[in-house]
Amino acid sequence: MLQPELITYMYYNNIINHCHATSQSVRTYDNVTYPYTMDHSCWTLISSDCYEHPSFAVFIKKTEKAPVGMMAFIGDQRVELTPTEQNKVQIKINDQDFDLQDNGFLFWPLDQAPVENKVFRNFLFKIIRRQNSYVLDFFPQMMINYDGNSVQVLAGPHVKGQNCGMCGDFNRNTHHEFLDPQMCHLKNGDEMARAWSLDTKYCSYKVTKPICT
C-alpha cells in the first residue's frame, strides 16, 4: 500500500493525481475546477475506471448531517461512509456496520472474517481513521480520503485516460472535461451531476438526464 513518502514522489513526478469533490465544486484529475449544483439525493459517480468490469467506483451524495456522503465499490465489495451526527460517521461494508475509534483501522481480508484493529497480510482494502478523517486504501495505487465535507480520490497511472464520472477522463488534457456516460459533451457542472447520477439503484428519485448533443 502507498506510503506518504511514495505518494509525494509519485504526485510530483506526475505518476498519480487527485480529484477533489465537495458539495459545490469538483477539481478534476486534469486540474480543472468547476462548480455544480446537485438537485437530487441519488448517489453520483465521481470516479471509476471505465472498463467492462470496473475494479473500483466512488460515489457521493447529499446528506442531512454533513455536506456529502461517500460510497465506494472495490471489486464487488460496497463501502458506505455516512455522517450520522457531528464528528460521527457510520461505516457500512456490504450492509455490515463497523465503528472505528480514532486511530483505529480495519483490514478487509480476502479469506477470513474482518476484525477491527487486526492486520491481515492478504486483504482487498483497508480503512484508517485519523480524528474525523477516513482513508480507504487499496491496490493498485488508489486512495480515498473522506471527512464528511469532501471526498478526495488519488488515482494511479492505470486510470489515466480511462476514468468515468465527474472527475473527468484523466487524459492530461484540460479540454472537454464535461462528458456524460455516452461521451456526449455537456455544458456545465450541473449537467454533469445529473448525467452521472445512479438513479436506477439505491435511489427512489428519477433524475432527468441532460440531452446528448
Secondary structure as the mmCIF struct_conf table of DSSP 4:
data_model
#
loop_
_struct_conf.conf_type_id
_struct_conf.id
_struct_conf.beg_label_comp_id
_struct_conf.beg_label_asym_id
_struct_conf.beg_label_seq_id
_struct_conf.end_label_comp_id
_struct_conf.end_label_asym_id
_struct_conf.end_label_seq_id
HELX_RH_AL_P HELX_RH_AL_P1 PRO A 4 TYR A 12
TURN_TY1_P TURN_TY1_P1 ASN A 13 ASN A 14
BEND BEND1 ILE A 15 ILE A 15
STRN STRN1 ASN A 17 THR A 22
BEND BEND2 SER A 23 GLN A 24
STRN STRN2 SER A 25 ARG A 27
TURN_TY1_P TURN_TY1_P2 TYR A 29 ASP A 30
BEND BEND3 ASN A 31 ASN A 31
STRN STRN3 THR A 33 PRO A 35
BEND BEND4 HIS A 40 HIS A 40
BEND BEND5 CYS A 42 CYS A 42
STRN STRN4 THR A 44 ASP A 49
BEND BEND6 TYR A 51 HIS A 53
BEND BEND7 SER A 55 SER A 55
STRN STRN5 PHE A 56 LYS A 61
BEND BEND8 GLU A 64 PRO A 67
STRN STRN6 GLY A 69 ILE A 74
TURN_TY1_P TURN_TY1_P3 GLY A 75 ASP A 76
STRN STRN7 GLN A 77 GLU A 85
TURN_TY1_P TURN_TY1_P4 GLN A 86 ASN A 87
STRN STRN8 LYS A 88 ILE A 93
TURN_TY1_P TURN_TY1_P5 ASN A 94 ASP A 95
STRN STRN9 GLN A 96 PHE A 98
HELX_LH_PP_P HELX_LH_PP_P1 LEU A 100 GLN A 101
TURN_TY1_P TURN_TY1_P6 ASP A 102 ASN A 103
STRN STRN10 PHE A 105 PRO A 109
BEND BEND9 LEU A 110 GLN A 112
TURN_TY1_P TURN_TY1_P7 GLU A 116 ASN A 117
BEND BEND10 ARG A 121 ASN A 122
STRN STRN11 PHE A 123 ARG A 130
TURN_TY1_P TURN_TY1_P8 GLN A 131 ASN A 132
STRN STRN12 SER A 133 PHE A 138
TURN_TY1_P TURN_TY1_P9 PHE A 139 GLN A 141
STRN STRN13 MET A 142 TYR A 146
BEND BEND11 GLY A 148 ASN A 149
STRN STRN14 SER A 150 ALA A 155
HELX_RH_3T_P HELX_RH_3T_P1 PRO A 157 VAL A 159
TURN_TY1_P TURN_TY1_P10 LYS A 160 GLN A 162
STRN STRN15 ASN A 163 CYS A 164
BEND BEND12 GLY A 165 GLY A 165
TURN_TY1_P TURN_TY1_P11 MET A 166 CYS A 167
BEND BEND13 ASN A 171 ARG A 172
BEND BEND14 HIS A 175 HIS A 175
STRN STRN16 LEU A 179 LEU A 179
TURN_TY1_P TURN_TY1_P12 PRO A 181 GLN A 182
STRN STRN17 HIS A 185 HIS A 185
BEND BEND15 LYS A 187 ASN A 188
HELX_RH_AL_P HELX_RH_AL_P2 GLY A 189 ALA A 195
TURN_TY1_P TURN_TY1_P13 TRP A 196 TRP A 196
STRN STRN18 SER A 197 SER A 197
TURN_TY1_P TURN_TY1_P14 ASP A 199 THR A 200
BEND BEND16 LYS A 201 TYR A 202
BEND BEND17 SER A 204 TYR A 205
HELX_LH_PP_P HELX_LH_PP_P2 LYS A 206 VAL A 207
HELX_LH_PP_P HELX_LH_PP_P3 LYS A 209 CYS A 212
#
